[in-house]
Amino acid sequence: MTYLAKIGELTLKGSNLQEFENLLKHNAAQCLEGLNCKVTLRAGRLYIDCEEKAAEKVEFTLNHLIGITGWAKVTVCEKTIEDINKAVFDVAKKEADKGAKTFKVDARRADKSFPLNSYEICCEAAGDVESIMKVDVHKPDTIIYVEVREKCFVYAETNVGCRGLPVGCSGKGLLLLSGGLDSPVAGYRMLRRGMKIECCYFHSYPYTSEEAKQKVVTLAQKLAYYGIKTYLNVIPFTEVQMKIKQKAPESWATLMLRVCMMKVANILAKRCNAKCIITGESVGQVASQTIENMTVTEHFAEFPMMRPLCGLDKEEIIKTSEFIDTYETSILPYEDCCVLFSPRHPVLRGTIEEAEKIYAELEVDDLIKKAYDEREIVKLTFADEPVWKCQQSKIR
């Protein structure tokens, strides 16, 4: 059987287009390693030929392959109008059996040597189908697509793809991953810009539970399906947080926690060759995310800060989390370390000068280095999915 995927943004590239196409093809082949699938890419289309037993994993792969606008399971036939008519009728019959009563044919003639143009193909192919369905070119129940290329590809059902650039073309970023809604969506957004990600989670046992940690592992795994693989660095942060509680002004506790996280992130980003630090911050969402407080946090970062959600509201973030299947995990009632010891009246407009003074008084550098040295590293790959249950396509 054959699957066809349409590539989108890549077609806008210039002389380096082939590099992006080769990376997209490589990512698909890596996800399907060991399944005896043939992956090819020609003229703006990615093709996967596979055995029927591999279909479920192929569809799972296409649902998570960043760099395509959509995909479909296709019927392949020879480039004769007789074969095209038969393939169109067979596809239409399946759609009629599902309840479709109206249709239209949408043809694309990429091979200009084919004797009929796109309009003529539509007219010819629709002829036999009219015996089982009515033509409706405005609001049909089903659209039957015909693409005339090196062969002819016919299909009706199309699935939403993950638009963007192939993962790996934009370097690597370090994602500060919590158990909430925002940070997994931020990671996904940067994956769609072609960036590989490595994850960092701050764990304050026993104040944060093992269930909270497992929740973050699950979120990282879901991101690994889009990013091919990732590493989750679990940083034991209890001692650092206790020091903040003891020595920092109460109103500054959350902001000082963010500063200390940046200090660890700097060390980790250097180790994993990340070029930036990614957070799930959204302007004005909570007290630590005012412009002034975000400026303080960024002051302590030694790498560019990427905040892909900074202009989104919660409903927009939730919509994406549902699409990438992280929502139900994110809302599990296990709190992360950011919630612990949160002050009732946090500082809203901190200054860099005051932050530097408070941080120096904490004398926490040794504890930060210790937390980094004692980190746990979890490797997560695309192949870690135990059951290849294909997601239903959803519109963002």
Rosetta blueprint (number, residue, H / E / L):
1 M L
2 T E
3 Y E
4 L E
5 A E
6 K E
7 I E
8 G L
9 E H
10 L H
11 T H
12 L H
13 K L
14 G L
15 S L
16 N L
17 L H
18 Q H
19 E H
20 F H
21 E H
22 N H
23 L H
24 L H
25 K H
26 H H
27 N H
28 A H
29 A H
30 Q H
31 C H
32 L L
33 E L
34 G L
35 L L
36 N L
37 C L
38 K E
39 V E
40 T E
41 L E
42 R E
43 A L
44 G L
45 R E
46 L E
47 Y E
48 I E
49 D E
50 C L
51 E L
52 E H
53 K H
54 A H
55 A H
56 E H
57 K H
58 V H
59 E H
60 F H
61 T H
62 L H
63 N H
64 H H
65 L L
66 I E
67 G L
68 I E
69 T E
70 G E
71 W E
72 A E
73 K E
74 V E
75 T E
76 V E
77 C E
78 E L
79 K L
80 T L
81 I H
82 E H
83 D H
84 I H
85 N H
86 K H
87 A H
88 V H
89 F H
90 D H
91 V H
92 A H
93 K H
94 K H
95 E H
96 A H
97 D H
98 K L
99 G L
100 A L
101 K L
102 T E
103 F E
104 K E
105 V E
106 D E
107 A E
108 R E
109 R E
110 A L
111 D L
112 K L
113 S L
114 F L
115 P L
116 L L
117 N L
118 S H
119 Y H
120 E H
121 I H
122 C H
123 C H
124 E H
125 A H
126 A H
127 G H
128 D H
129 V H
130 E L
131 S L
132 I L
133 M L
134 K E
135 V E
136 D L
137 V L
138 H L
139 K L
140 P L
141 D L
142 T E
143 I E
144 I E
145 Y E
146 V E
147 E E
148 V E
149 R L
150 E L
151 K L
152 C E
153 F E
154 V E
155 Y E
156 A L
157 E L
158 T L
159 N E
160 V E
161 G L
162 C E
163 R L
164 G L
165 L E
166 P L
167 V L
168 G L
169 C L
170 S L
171 G L
172 K E
173 G E
174 L E
175 L E
176 L E
177 L L
178 S L
179 G L
180 G L
181 L L
182 D H
183 S H
184 P H
185 V H
186 A H
187 G H
188 Y H
189 R H
190 M H
191 L H
192 R L
193 R E
194 G L
195 M L
196 K E
197 I E
198 E E
199 C E
200 C E
201 Y E
202 F E
203 H E
204 S L
205 Y L
206 P L
207 Y L
208 T L
209 S L
210 E H
211 E H
212 A H
213 K H
214 Q H
215 K H
216 V H
217 V H
218 T H
219 L H
220 A H
221 Q H
222 K H
223 L H
224 A H
225 Y H
226 Y H
227 G H
228 I L
229 K E
230 T E
231 Y E
232 L E
233 N E
234 V E
235 I E
236 P E
237 F L
238 T H
239 E H
240 V H
241 Q H
242 M H
243 K H
244 I H
245 K H
246 Q H
247 K H
248 A L
249 P L
250 E H
251 S H
252 W H
253 A H
254 T H
255 L H
256 M H
257 L H
258 R H
259 V H
260 C H
261 M H
262 M H
263 K H
264 V H
265 A H
266 N H
267 I H
268 L H
269 A H
270 K H
271 R H
272 C L
273 N L
274 A L
275 K L
276 C E
277 I E
278 I E
279 T L
280 G L
281 E L
282 S L
283 V L
284 G L
285 Q L
286 V L
287 A H
288 S H
289 Q H
290 T L
291 I H
292 E H
293 N H
294 M H
295 T H
296 V H
297 T H
298 E H
299 H H
300 F L
301 A L
302 E L
303 F L
304 P L
305 M E
306 M E
307 R L
308 P L
309 L L
310 C L
311 G L
312 L L
313 D L
314 K H
315 E H
316 E H
317 I H
318 I H
319 K H
320 T H
321 S H
322 E H
323 F H
324 I L
325 D L
326 T L
327 Y H
328 E H
329 T H
330 S H
331 I L
332 L L
333 P L
334 Y L
335 E L
336 D L
337 C L
338 C L
339 V L
340 L L
341 F L
342 S L
343 P L
344 R L
345 H L
346 P L
347 V L
348 L L
349 R L
350 G L
351 T L
352 I H
353 E H
354 E H
355 A H
356 E H
357 K H
358 I H
359 Y H
360 A H
361 E H
362 L H
363 E L
364 V L
365 D H
366 D H
367 L H
368 I H
369 K H
370 K H
371 A H
372 Y H
373 D H
374 E L
375 R L
376 E E
377 I E
378 V E
379 K E
380 L E
381 T E
382 F H
383 A H
384 D H
385 E L
386 P L
387 V L
388 W L
389 K L
390 C L
391 Q L
392 Q L
393 S L
394 K L
395 I L
396 R L
